[in-house]
Amino acid sequence: MTKIHITMSGSPGAEFSAEWRITHNDETIEHPETRGTVPAEFTFEGSTLVGTVKLLSDDERLEVDIVKGSNRSRSSTQGKGGTLTVMVR
C-alpha cells in the first residue's frame, strides 16, 4: 500500500467538510469529515483516493495539497460553497 497525505491550508480557521474514498485491492473505505478547520492534515493508505471538499466559511480560501509517492495534486477554492473534487491514483 502507498501512503496518501493530504494537507488542508488557506485562510486559518476556515471551515470545510470533506468526503474521502480510499480504494485498495477493490475495497473502498469512506472517511467523512463533517466539519474540519484549516489547517488540517490527513494520511491514508491505499491505491486510489477520490475526495469531495466543500468550503463552509464566507470570504475564506481553501487549498488542498495531496501527495502520493512522487505524484502531487493541488487545488484551491474561495468563498462559501466552493467545492473541489480531487482524485489521485
C-alpha positions as CSV (number, residue, x, y, z in Angstrom):
1,M,0.0,0.0,0.0
2,T,1.0,3.6,-0.6
3,K,0.6,6.5,1.7
4,I,-1.6,9.3,0.6
5,H,-1.0,12.6,2.5
6,I,-3.5,15.5,2.4
7,T,-2.7,19.0,3.7
8,M,-5.5,21.5,4.0
9,S,-4.4,25.1,4.2
10,G,-5.6,28.6,3.2
11,S,-7.3,31.0,5.5
12,P,-6.6,30.0,9.1
13,G,-9.8,28.9,10.8
14,A,-11.7,28.3,7.6
15,E,-14.3,25.5,8.0
16,F,-14.8,22.7,5.5
17,S,-16.4,19.4,5.0
18,A,-14.8,16.5,3.2
19,E,-15.7,13.0,2.0
20,W,-12.6,10.9,1.3
21,R,-12.9,7.5,-0.5
22,I,-9.8,5.3,-0.4
23,T,-9.6,2.2,-2.6
24,H,-7.1,-0.6,-2.3
25,N,-7.5,-4.1,-3.8
26,D,-11.0,-3.3,-5.0
27,E,-12.2,-2.4,-1.5
28,T,-13.3,1.2,-0.9
29,I,-13.5,2.8,2.6
30,E,-15.2,6.1,3.1
31,H,-13.8,8.7,5.6
32,P,-16.2,11.6,6.2
33,E,-15.0,14.8,7.8
34,T,-18.2,16.7,8.6
35,R,-16.6,19.8,9.9
36,G,-12.9,20.4,9.8
37,T,-10.9,23.6,10.3
38,V,-7.8,24.9,8.5
39,P,-5.0,23.9,9.0
40,A,-5.6,20.1,8.9
41,E,-3.8,17.0,7.7
42,F,-4.9,13.5,6.9
43,T,-2.9,10.4,6.0
44,F,-4.4,7.3,4.4
45,E,-3.1,4.2,2.8
46,G,-4.4,2.9,-0.5
47,S,-4.0,2.9,-4.2
48,T,-6.7,5.5,-5.2
49,L,-8.2,8.5,-3.4
50,V,-11.3,10.3,-4.5
51,G,-12.4,13.3,-2.5
52,T,-15.0,16.0,-2.4
53,V,-14.2,19.1,-0.3
54,K,-16.6,21.9,0.4
55,L,-15.7,25.3,1.9
56,L,-18.2,26.2,4.6
57,S,-16.9,29.7,5.5
58,D,-17.6,33.1,3.9
59,D,-14.8,35.1,2.4
60,E,-12.2,32.4,3.1
61,R,-9.7,30.5,0.9
62,L,-9.1,26.7,1.0
63,E,-6.1,24.9,-0.6
64,V,-5.9,21.1,-0.8
65,D,-2.5,19.5,-1.4
66,I,-2.4,15.8,-1.9
67,V,0.9,13.7,-2.2
68,K,1.1,10.1,-3.2
69,G,4.6,8.8,-3.9
70,S,6.1,11.2,-6.4
71,N,2.6,12.5,-7.6
72,R,1.2,15.7,-6.3
73,S,-2.2,17.3,-6.8
74,R,-3.0,20.9,-5.7
75,S,-6.4,22.6,-5.9
76,S,-8.0,25.6,-4.3
77,T,-11.3,27.4,-4.0
78,Q,-12.6,30.6,-2.4
79,G,-16.0,31.6,-1.0
80,K,-18.7,29.8,0.9
81,G,-20.0,26.7,-1.0
82,G,-16.8,26.4,-3.2
83,T,-16.4,22.7,-3.9
84,L,-13.4,20.7,-5.1
85,T,-13.4,17.2,-6.4
86,V,-10.0,15.6,-6.4
87,M,-8.6,12.2,-7.5
88,V,-5.2,10.6,-7.1
89,R,-4.2,7.2,-8.4
